[in-house]
Amino acid sequence: MSPRTTARRPGLTLACAGAVLAVPFLAACTTNTPAGSAAPAGDTRALTVTATDTACTVSSATAPAGKLTFSVTNAGTKVNEFYLLGSDGLRVVGEVENIGPGLSRDLVVTAIPGTYIATCKPGMTGDGIRSDLTVEPSGEATAPTGNDAELIAQANQGYEAYVKEQAEQLVTGTQAFVAAYKAGDAATARTLYPKARTHWERIETVAESFGDLDPKMDAREADLEPGQKWTGWHRMEKDLWPARATGYTALTAAQRATYADDLMANTRTLEKRVSALTFTTDQIANGSIALLDEVAKGKVTGEEEYWSRTDLWDFQANVDGARVAFEGLRPLLKQKDAALDKQIDARFTALQALLDEQRSGSGFRSYDKVSTTDIRGLVTAVDALAEPLSKLSATVV
C-alpha cells in the first residue's frame, strides 16, 4: 500500500518470475486477473483508468462518495501500478500493483467526500503520473446496516488490534537486533534479522503506506534512485552477509551504530503512527491482496533478501498477514459468497503446505537451497490464490 519513492525493479510479476528463476515454463503465470464486474455499466462510481508508459487517464475527475470501482487497464509496454492517494500525496487509500501490459485489474475502495490523487506508475518507479479526483457528497446513505455492520465492525477492530500488536513486536525485535549489530555480534544479529523482519512483513502494506518512512527503512540497493542515501534493514543486511558483494568493505563500529540508531528511531516512529490508525473493510481486503502481491514482487523472485537469502521468512510473513486480513472478513464473505470463501481458504491452505515443506529447524531453508521445482510450485500456488483473492474487495465492500 505504498507510493514508494524508491524505484522497484520493473516487470517482476509472477509471469516473469520464471525468467528470474530460470523456470521459463512459468510464462503463463500472473498475479493480474481481468477486471471484474464489480459495478454495473453506467454507474458513476465505476471509473476506468487507462495507464500507458506516459499517461494515466481517468474516465472522470469527479465521483460520488461511496463504493468506487477503478477498472485499471495497462495499455503501455511497462508493468504498471495504480494508487488512489489522499490529498497529501502520501496516504494510500488503495492500490493495485503488478499490472502487466495488456492486462486489467480492479481497485475497489470506499471514499468519503474530499480531494484525492489518482496515480499510475509505469515501470513501478518514481512518483508516478498524477491527477486530481474530487469525491463529492452523494446524499446517499453508504454506511452498512444490520448484521453486516456488526460483522464489519468486528473485522475492523480485529485487524486494528493485529496491526498494532505486530508493530509493538517489531519494536521489541528490532531493539534486540540493533543491540547485537551495534555490539559487533554478527552471529546473533544474523539470527535475529529474519525474526524481527517477520513483524514488518506481516504488516508490510500498512508500513509502506507511510511514504516518508518506507524508503528509509526497507529500500533495497538495486532500487535506489540516483543520489538516494541507503539506510535501513537491507543496508545492514549487506554488512552482515557480504559474501555476494565484490570488494565489500565492512562498516566501522561508528557506522553500524549510525545505521542501527536510525532504524530504531524510524521503527519507533512507525509504531507511534500505527497506534493511531483505524481500518475499513476495503483497506483490509485490499491489504490482503497487496500482501500477496508483495510475495510476487520480491519474495518468490529471491530479490527481497538478496544478501541473506532469508526470503522464505518474508514470504511466510506476507502470507500470514494476508491470511489474517482474509480471516477477519470471512464471516462477512461467507454471507455474500460462500463459494468464494471456500475457494480462497483452500488455496491459502495449499500454499501453506508448500511453505511448510521448506522449513528448517525453527525457520526456513536459505532461498538458494530451494530447488527450481519447488520454486515453481510456490509460484503456481501464489498465482492460484491471487485469482480468487483479487475478488475479495468487490465482494465484501
C-alpha positions in Angstrom: 0.0 0.0 0.0 2.8 2.4 -0.7 3.6 5.1 -3.2 7.3 4.3 -2.8 9.7 6.9 -3.9 12.4 4.3 -4.4 12.4 2.6 -7.7 11.4 -1.1 -7.9 12.9 -3.4 -10.4 10.3 -3.3 -13.2 8.5 -6.3 -14.6 8.6 -8.7 -11.8 5.1 -10.0 -12.0 4.7 -13.8 -11.5 4.6 -14.1 -15.3 8.3 -13.1 -15.4 9.4 -14.6 -12.2 10.2 -17.7 -14.2 12.8 -15.8 -16.1 14.5 -14.6 -12.9 14.4 -18.1 -11.5 15.4 -19.8 -14.8 12.0 -21.5 -15.0 10.8 -20.5 -18.5 7.6 -22.6 -18.5 6.1 -20.2 -15.9 5.4 -17.7 -18.6 1.6 -18.1 -18.3 1.6 -17.2 -14.6 0.5 -13.8 -13.5 -1.0 -12.1 -10.5 -3.1 -10.0 -12.7 -6.7 -11.0 -13.3 -9.2 -9.4 -15.7 -11.2 -6.6 -14.3 -14.4 -7.9 -12.9 -18.0 -6.6 -13.0 -17.8 -5.0 -9.5 -20.1 -2.2 -10.6 -22.8 -2.1 -13.3 -22.2 -0.3 -16.6 -23.1 3.4 -16.4 -22.6 3.6 -12.7 -20.9 6.9 -11.8 -19.0 5.1 -9.2 -17.4 2.9 -11.8 -14.4 4.6 -13.3 -12.0 3.4 -15.9 -8.3 4.1 -15.8 -6.1 3.7 -18.9 -2.5 3.5 -17.9 0.3 3.8 -20.5 4.0 4.5 -20.4 3.4 8.2 -20.5 -0.2 8.9 -19.3 -2.8 8.0 -16.6 -6.2 8.7 -18.0 -9.1 8.5 -15.5 -12.6 8.5 -17.1 -13.9 11.2 -14.8 -12.3 13.9 -12.5 -15.3 13.6 -10.1 -17.2 10.8 -8.5 -19.9 10.5 -5.8 -19.0 9.3 -2.3 -19.3 5.6 -1.6 -18.1 2.5 -3.1 -15.8 3.3 -6.1 -14.5 0.8 -8.6 -11.5 1.7 -10.7 -11.0 -0.7 -13.6 -7.4 -0.2 -14.5 -6.1 -1.3 -17.9 -2.4 -1.2 -18.8 -2.2 -0.1 -22.4 1.5 0.5 -22.3 4.7 -1.6 -22.6 5.8 -1.5 -19.0 4.4 -3.2 -15.9 2.3 -0.6 -14.1 0.5 0.1 -10.8 -2.3 2.4 -9.7 -2.8 4.2 -6.4 -5.5 6.3 -5.0 -3.8 8.7 -2.6 -5.1 11.2 -0.1 -4.8 14.9 -0.8 -1.3 15.0 0.8 0.0 12.6 -1.9 1.4 10.2 0.7 -1.6 8.5 2.4 -2.6 5.4 0.5 -6.3 4.8 0.2 -6.0 1.8 -2.1 -3.7 0.3 -4.7 -3.3 -2.4 -7.3 0.2 -3.4 -8.4 2.0 -5.5 -11.0 -0.4 -4.8 -13.8 1.3 -6.3 -16.9 1.0 -4.9 -20.4 -2.4 -5.6 -21.9 -3.9 -6.7 -18.5 -6.5 -5.1 -16.3 -7.3 -5.2 -12.5 -10.0 -3.6 -10.4 -9.4 -1.5 -7.3 -12.5 -1.2 -5.0 -12.5 1.4 -2.2 -15.0 3.3 -0.1 -14.3 7.0 -0.5 -15.7 9.8 1.6 -16.1 13.4 0.2 -12.8 15.1 -0.4 -9.9 15.5 -2.8 -7.8 12.5 -3.8 -4.9 11.9 -6.2 -5.1 9.2 -8.8 -1.6 7.9 -9.7 -0.2 5.5 -12.3 3.4 4.4 -12.0 4.7 2.9 -15.3 7.7 0.7 -14.6 6.7 0.9 -10.9 9.2 3.7 -10.4 9.3 7.3 -9.2 6.4 9.4 -8.1 4.1 8.4 -10.9 1.8 10.3 -13.2 -0.8 12.1 -11.1 -4.2 13.7 -11.5 -6.7 15.1 -9.0 -10.0 13.3 -8.3 -12.8 15.0 -6.4 -15.2 12.8 -4.5 -18.4 14.8 -3.9 -21.2 14.3 -1.4 -23.7 11.8 -2.8 -26.6 12.4 -0.4 -27.0 8.7 -0.1 -26.5 6.5 3.0 -23.3 4.5 2.4 -22.8 3.0 5.9 -23.6 -0.7 6.3 -26.6 -1.7 8.5 -27.8 -4.6 10.5 -25.8 -7.8 10.7 -23.3 -6.5 8.0 -22.5 -3.5 10.2 -21.7 -5.8 13.2 -19.5 -8.1 11.1 -17.7 -5.2 9.6 -17.1 -3.6 13.0 -15.7 -6.9 14.3 -13.4 -7.3 11.3 -12.1 -3.7 11.5 -11.4 -3.9 15.3 -9.7 -7.2 15.0 -7.4 -6.1 12.2 -6.6 -2.9 14.0 -5.5 -4.9 17.1 -3.4 -7.3 15.0 -1.5 -4.5 13.2 -0.8 -2.6 16.4 0.4 -5.8 18.1 2.7 -6.6 15.2 4.1 -3.0 15.3 4.8 -3.4 19.0 6.6 -6.8 18.4 8.6 -5.1 15.6 9.9 -2.6 18.1 10.9 -5.3 20.5 12.5 -7.5 17.8 14.4 -4.5 16.3 15.7 -3.5 19.6 17.3 -6.9 20.1 18.7 -6.9 16.5 20.2 -3.5 16.6 21.8 -4.1 20.0 23.6 -7.2 18.7 24.5 -5.4 15.5 26.0 -2.3 17.3 27.9 -4.6 19.6 29.6 -6.3 16.6 27.9 -9.6 17.5 27.3 -10.6 13.8 26.2 -14.2 14.6 23.4 -13.1 16.9 22.4 -10.3 14.6 22.1 -12.7 11.7 19.9 -14.9 13.7 17.7 -12.1 14.9 17.4 -10.3 11.5 14.7 -12.5 9.9 12.8 -12.9 13.1 12.5 -9.2 13.6 11.6 -8.6 10.0 8.7 -11.1 10.2 6.7 -8.4 12.1 7.5 -5.8 9.4 6.5 -8.2 6.6 3.2 -9.2 8.2 2.0 -5.6 8.1 4.2 -4.5 5.2 1.5 -2.8 3.2 0.5 -0.8 6.3 4.1 0.2 7.0 4.6 1.1 3.3 1.6 3.5 3.5 3.9 5.9 5.3 5.7 7.1 2.2 8.4 9.0 4.1 9.4 6.1 6.3 9.3 3.1 4.0 12.3 4.2 1.8 14.3 4.9 4.9 13.6 1.5 6.4 13.2 -1.0 3.6 14.9 0.2 0.4 16.9 -2.4 -1.5 20.2 -1.4 -3.0 19.0 -2.3 -6.5 16.0 0.0 -6.1 17.8 3.2 -5.1 17.2 6.4 -7.0 20.2 8.4 -8.1 21.6 10.3 -5.1 19.3 8.5 -2.6 21.0 7.7 0.7 20.8 4.0 1.5 19.6 3.2 5.1 17.5 0.7 6.9 17.3 -3.1 7.1 18.9 -4.0 3.8 21.9 -1.7 4.3 22.7 -3.7 7.5 21.8 -7.0 5.8 24.5 -6.5 3.2 27.0 -5.7 6.0 26.1 -9.0 7.8 26.1 -11.1 4.7 28.7 -9.6 2.3 29.6 -12.8 0.5 27.8 -11.9 -2.7 29.4 -8.4 -2.8 32.6 -7.9 -4.7 35.2 -5.9 -2.9 33.0 -5.0 0.0 34.4 -3.0 2.9 32.7 -3.8 6.3 31.2 -0.9 8.1 33.0 0.6 11.1 31.6 0.4 14.6 30.6 4.0 14.4 28.8 3.5 11.0 27.0 0.4 12.4 25.8 2.5 15.3 24.5 5.2 13.0 22.5 2.9 10.8 21.2 0.9 13.8 20.1 4.0 15.7 18.4 5.4 12.5 16.4 2.2 12.0 15.4 2.1 15.7 14.2 5.7 15.6 12.2 5.1 12.4 10.7 1.9 13.9 9.5 3.8 16.9 8.0 6.4 14.7 6.2 3.7 12.7 4.8 2.1 15.9 3.6 5.5 17.1 1.8 6.2 13.8 0.3 2.7 13.6 -1.1 3.1 17.1 -3.3 6.0 15.8 -4.7 4.0 12.8 -8.2 2.6 12.3 -9.2 0.4 9.3 -12.1 0.0 7.0 -13.3 -3.1 5.2 -11.9 -2.1 1.8 -8.5 -1.3 3.4 -8.4 -4.8 5.0 -9.4 -6.6 1.8 -7.1 -4.6 -0.4 -4.3 -5.1 2.1 -4.7 -8.9 1.9 -4.4 -8.7 -1.9 -1.5 -6.3 -1.7 0.5 -8.6 0.7 0.2 -11.4 -1.8 1.4 -9.0 -4.5 4.5 -8.4 -2.2 5.2 -12.1 -2.4 5.1 -12.0 -6.2 7.3 -8.8 -6.5 10.3 -9.7 -4.4 10.0 -12.8 -2.3 9.4 -15.6 -4.8 12.0 -14.0 -7.1 14.7 -14.0 -4.4 15.3 -10.3 -4.6 14.0 -9.0 -1.3 16.7 -10.6 0.8 19.4 -10.6 -1.8 22.3 -10.8 0.7 20.9 -13.0 3.4 18.8 -15.4 1.3 16.1 -15.3 4.1 13.3 -14.7 1.6 11.2 -17.5 2.8 10.8 -15.9 6.2 9.4 -12.8 4.4 7.3 -15.0 2.2 5.7 -16.7 5.2 5.1 -13.4 7.0 3.4 -11.8 3.9 1.2 -14.9 3.7 0.5 -14.6 7.5 -0.6 -11.0 7.1 -2.8 -11.7 4.0 -4.5 -14.6 5.7 -5.2 -12.7 9.0 -6.9 -10.0 6.9 -8.9 -12.6 5.0 -9.9 -14.5 8.1 -11.2 -11.3 9.7 -13.5 -10.8 6.7 -14.6 -14.4 6.4 -17.9 -14.1 8.4 -19.0 -11.3 6.0 -17.7 -13.1 2.9 -19.5 -16.3 3.8 -22.8 -14.4 3.8 -22.1 -12.8 0.5 -20.3 -15.5 -1.5 -19.7 -18.8 0.4 -18.2 -20.5 -2.7 -15.5 -17.8 -3.0 -14.8 -18.0 0.7 -14.2 -21.8 0.4 -12.0 -21.4 -2.6 -9.8 -18.8 -1.1 -9.4 -20.8 2.1 -8.5 -23.9 0.2 -5.8 -22.1 -1.8 -4.3 -20.5 1.3 -4.1 -24.0 2.8 -2.4 -25.4 -0.3 0.2 -22.6 -0.4 0.9 -23.0 3.3 1.5 -26.7 2.8 4.2 -25.9 0.3 5.8 -23.4 2.6 5.9 -25.9 5.4 7.9 -28.2 3.2 10.7 -25.6 3.2 11.0 -25.3 7.0 14.4 -26.0 8.6 14.5 -26.0 12.4 12.6 -23.1 13.7 12.9 -21.2 10.4 13.3 -21.8 6.7 15.9 -23.0 4.2 18.2 -20.5 2.7 16.5 -19.5 -0.6 19.5 -20.6 -2.7 18.9 -24.1 -1.3 15.3 -24.3 -2.7 15.1 -26.3 -5.9 13.7 -24.7 -9.1 11.0 -27.4 -9.0 9.9 -26.3 -5.5 10.1 -22.6 -6.5 7.9 -23.4 -9.5 5.3 -25.0 -7.2 5.3 -21.9 -4.9 4.9 -19.6 -7.8 2.0 -21.7 -9.1 0.3 -21.7 -5.7 0.7 -18.0 -5.3 -0.9 -17.4 -8.7 -3.7 -19.8 -7.9 -4.5 -17.9 -4.7 -4.2 -14.5 -6.3 -7.0 -15.1 -8.7 -9.9 -15.6 -6.2 -8.3 -13.3 -3.6 -8.5 -10.5 -6.2 -12.3 -10.7 -5.9 -12.4 -10.2 -2.2 -12.7 -6.4 -2.1 -15.5 -6.2 -4.7 -17.4 -8.9 -2.8 -17.2 -7.5 0.8 -17.2 -3.8 0.2 
